[in-house]
Amino acid sequence: MFRIVISRLTHDGLHVTPEQHRTAMSVDEAVLAVRQHLPTADTGALRGDAVQTSVNRVNDFRRDVRTGDGDRFRVVIAPMM
């Protein structure tokens, strides 16, 4: 299982406000959940293989994404321990 945290970033990037916490059974399900929550965000870097490689290497996947209207979010996908 994986936990997913999507947080809103301020424009200066100094403040992070958690917006959504979810769990997923697989990496692909986690990626789909992020894309559903942020449909206008550039999620090109959120590919299942890239997420899995990062999780295997450093135990989580973190990426800042920007939506079409300019809002910024931090996405974290990590295995549940």
Phi, psi and omega in degrees: 000153181232146173256145181237130175232125176245122183236145177274135177256144173287166183297332178274352177077007184270338182241136180238126179241112179302135182244325181211139175237130178215169172234158179216152181279336183217167177297316181298321177294323178295316179298317179298319179297320178295315180296326177289323181285328181236068186295335181262003181280152174282097184254026179301328180281349180269072175254146182307317182291323179292320179295313182296319178298316179294318179298318180293324186277311186236011174073006169196172177234126179230133179208137172267133179233158180238135178276171180299332180266009173096356177290147180245140181225149172253129179251129176234127174237124183216151177291147176280136181251000000 
